[in-house]
Amino acid sequence: MQVYFVNEAWCLYRAMVLTSAKKLSQTTEEGRWKNYIEPVVGEKIIQNLTKLEYYKKSQKIMNVFPII
């Protein structure tokens, strides 16, 4: 399966990986996607994301969900 858009990659991740995760993990990941990732890069073509753009978006997400 060829994946071009970020939202297509999310659907693939959700179907192949997230379904086997704990319910709380699924809820957390769905919330991150819906609230922070999808609004910013969901419609973008993966190959068109620049490293700087990706870094800025990931920092915004990490400020909301810091890794302990």
FIKOLZA-1660 file (N, C-alpha, C; in steps of 0.1 Angstrom, whole numbers, plus 5000, padded with zeros to 4 digits):
% residues 68
   i   px   py   pz ch aa at
   1 5008 4988 5000  A  M  N
   1 5000 5000 5000  A  M CA
   1 5009 5012 5000  A  M  C
   2 5007 5021 4991  A  Q  N
   2 5014 5034 4990  A  Q CA
   2 5007 5044 4998  A  Q  C
   3 5014 5051 5007  A  V  N
   3 5009 5061 5015  A  V CA
   3 5015 5075 5011  A  V  C
   4 5007 5085 5008  A  Y  N
   4 5011 5098 5004  A  Y CA
   4 5009 5109 5014  A  Y  C
   5 4997 5108 5020  A  F  N
   5 4993 5119 5030  A  F CA
   5 4995 5114 5044  A  F  C
   6 4997 5124 5053  A  V  N
   6 4999 5121 5067  A  V CA
   6 4987 5114 5073  A  V  C
   7 4975 5119 5069  A  N  N
   7 4963 5113 5074  A  N CA
   7 4961 5098 5069  A  N  C
   8 4966 5095 5058  A  E  N
   8 4966 5081 5054  A  E CA
   8 4976 5072 5062  A  E  C
   9 4987 5078 5066  A  A  N
   9 4996 5071 5075  A  A CA
   9 4990 5069 5088  A  A  C
  10 4982 5078 5093  A  W  N
  10 4976 5077 5106  A  W CA
  10 4966 5065 5105  A  W  C
  11 4958 5065 5095  A  C  N
  11 4948 5054 5093  A  C CA
  11 4955 5040 5093  A  C  C
  12 4966 5039 5087  A  L  N
  12 4973 5027 5086  A  L CA
  12 4979 5023 5100  A  L  C
  13 4985 5033 5107  A  Y  N
  13 4990 5031 5120  A  Y CA
  13 4979 5027 5130  A  Y  C
  14 4967 5034 5129  A  R  N
  14 4956 5030 5138  A  R CA
  14 4951 5016 5136  A  R  C
  15 4950 5012 5123  A  A  N
  15 4945 4999 5120  A  A CA
  15 4955 4988 5123  A  A  C
  16 4968 4990 5121  A  M  N
  16 4978 4979 5122  A  M CA
  16 4985 4979 5136  A  M  C
  17 4986 4990 5143  A  V  N
  17 4993 4991 5155  A  V CA
  17 4984 4994 5167  A  V  C
  18 4977 5005 5166  A  L  N
  18 4969 5010 5177  A  L CA
  18 4959 5001 5182  A  L  C
  19 4953 4993 5173  A  T  N
  19 4942 4984 5177  A  T CA
  19 4947 4973 5188  A  T  C
  20 4960 4970 5188  A  S  N
  20 4965 4960 5198  A  S CA
  20 4970 4967 5211  A  S  C
  21 4969 4980 5212  A  A  N
  21 4973 4987 5224  A  A CA
  21 4962 4987 5234  A  A  C
  22 4966 4991 5246  A  K  N
  22 4956 4992 5257  A  K CA
  22 4946 5004 5254  A  K  C
  23 4934 5003 5260  A  K  N
  23 4924 5013 5257  A  K CA
  23 4929 5027 5260  A  K  C
  24 4935 5029 5272  A  L  N
  24 4940 5042 5275  A  L CA
  24 4950 5047 5265  A  L  C
  25 4959 5039 5260  A  S  N
  25 4969 5043 5250  A  S CA
  25 4962 5047 5237  A  S  C
  26 4951 5039 5234  A  Q  N
  26 4944 5043 5222  A  Q CA
  26 4937 5056 5223  A  Q  C
  27 4931 5059 5235  A  T  N
  27 4925 5072 5237  A  T CA
  27 4935 5083 5236  A  T  C
  28 4946 5081 5243  A  T  N
  28 4957 5091 5243  A  T CA
  28 4962 5094 5229  A  T  C
  29 4965 5084 5221  A  E  N
  29 4969 5086 5207  A  E CA
  29 4959 5093 5198  A  E  C
  30 4946 5088 5200  A  E  N
  30 4936 5094 5192  A  E CA
  30 4934 5109 5195  A  E  C
  31 4936 5113 5208  A  G  N
  31 4935 5127 5212  A  G CA
  31 4946 5135 5207  A  G  C
  32 4958 5129 5207  A  R  N
  32 4970 5137 5201  A  R CA
  32 4968 5139 5187  A  R  C
  33 4963 5129 5180  A  W  N
  33 4961 5130 5165  A  W CA
  33 4950 5141 5163  A  W  C
  34 4939 5140 5169  A  K  N
  34 4927 5148 5166  A  K CA
  34 4930 5163 5170  A  K  C
  35 4937 5165 5181  A  N  N
  35 4938 5179 5187  A  N CA
  35 4951 5186 5182  A  N  C
  36 4962 5178 5179  A  Y  N
  36 4974 5185 5177  A  Y CA
  36 4981 5182 5163  A  Y  C
  37 4980 5170 5159  A  I  N
  37 4987 5166 5146  A  I CA
  37 4978 5168 5134  A  I  C
  38 4966 5163 5134  A  E  N
  38 4958 5164 5122  A  E CA
  38 4955 5178 5118  A  E  C
  39 4952 5187 5127  A  P  N
  39 4949 5201 5123  A  P CA
  39 4961 5208 5116  A  P  C
  40 4973 5204 5119  A  V  N
  40 4985 5210 5114  A  V CA
  40 4990 5203 5101  A  V  C
  41 4991 5190 5101  A  V  N
  41 4998 5183 5090  A  V CA
  41 4989 5172 5084  A  V  C
  42 4977 5170 5089  A  G  N
  42 4969 5159 5084  A  G CA
  42 4967 5158 5069  A  G  C
  43 4965 5169 5063  A  E  N
  43 4962 5170 5049  A  E CA
  43 4975 5171 5040  A  E  C
  44 4987 5171 5046  A  K  N
  44 4999 5173 5039  A  K CA
  44 5004 5161 5033  A  K  C
  45 5012 5162 5022  A  I  N
  45 5019 5151 5016  A  I CA
  45 5031 5148 5024  A  I  C
  46 5034 5136 5028  A  I  N
  46 5045 5132 5036  A  I CA
  46 5058 5138 5031  A  I  C
  47 5060 5136 5018  A  Q  N
  47 5073 5140 5012  A  Q CA
  47 5075 5155 5012  A  Q  C
  48 5064 5162 5013  A  N  N
  48 5065 5177 5013  A  N CA
  48 5068 5183 5027  A  N  C
  49 5068 5175 5037  A  L  N
  49 5071 5180 5051  A  L CA
  49 5086 5182 5052  A  L  C
  50 5089 5194 5055  A  T  N
  50 5104 5197 5057  A  T CA
  50 5108 5193 5071  A  T  C
  51 5121 5191 5073  A  K  N
  51 5125 5188 5087  A  K CA
  51 5122 5199 5097  A  K  C
  52 5124 5211 5093  A  L  N
  52 5121 5222 5102  A  L CA
  52 5106 5222 5106  A  L  C
  53 5098 5221 5096  A  E  N
  53 5083 5221 5098  A  E CA
  53 5080 5209 5108  A  E  C
  54 5085 5197 5105  A  Y  N
  54 5083 5186 5114  A  Y CA
  54 5088 5188 5128  A  Y  C
  55 5099 5194 5129  A  Y  N
  55 5105 5197 5142  A  Y CA
  55 5096 5207 5150  A  Y  C
  56 5092 5217 5143  A  K  N
  56 5083 5227 5150  A  K CA
  56 5070 5221 5155  A  K  C
  57 5064 5213 5146  A  K  N
  57 5052 5206 5150  A  K CA
  57 5054 5196 5162  A  K  C
  58 5065 5189 5161  A  S  N
  58 5068 5179 5172  A  S CA
  58 5071 5186 5185  A  S  C
  59 5077 5198 5185  A  Q  N
  59 5080 5205 5197  A  Q CA
  59 5067 5210 5203  A  Q  C
  60 5057 5215 5194  A  K  N
  60 5045 5219 5199  A  K CA
  60 5037 5208 5207  A  K  C
  61 5038 5196 5201  A  I  N
  61 5032 5184 5207  A  I CA
  61 5039 5180 5220  A  I  C
  62 5052 5181 5220  A  M  N
  62 5060 5177 5232  A  M CA
  62 5057 5186 5243  A  M  C
  63 5055 5199 5240  A  N  N
  63 5052 5209 5251  A  N CA
  63 5039 5205 5258  A  N  C
  64 5030 5199 5250  A  V  N
  64 5017 5195 5256  A  V CA
  64 5018 5182 5263  A  V  C
  65 5025 5173 5257  A  F  N
  65 5026 5159 5262  A  F CA
  65 5041 5156 5264  A  F  C
  66 5047 5161 5274  A  P  N
  66 5062 5159 5276  A  P CA
  66 5064 5144 5280  A  P  C
  67 5075 5139 5276  A  I  N
  67 5079 5125 5279  A  I CA
  67 5086 5126 5293  A  I  C
  68 5081 5117 5302  A  I  N
  68 5086 5117 5316  A  I CA
  68 5099 5109 5317  A  I  C
% end
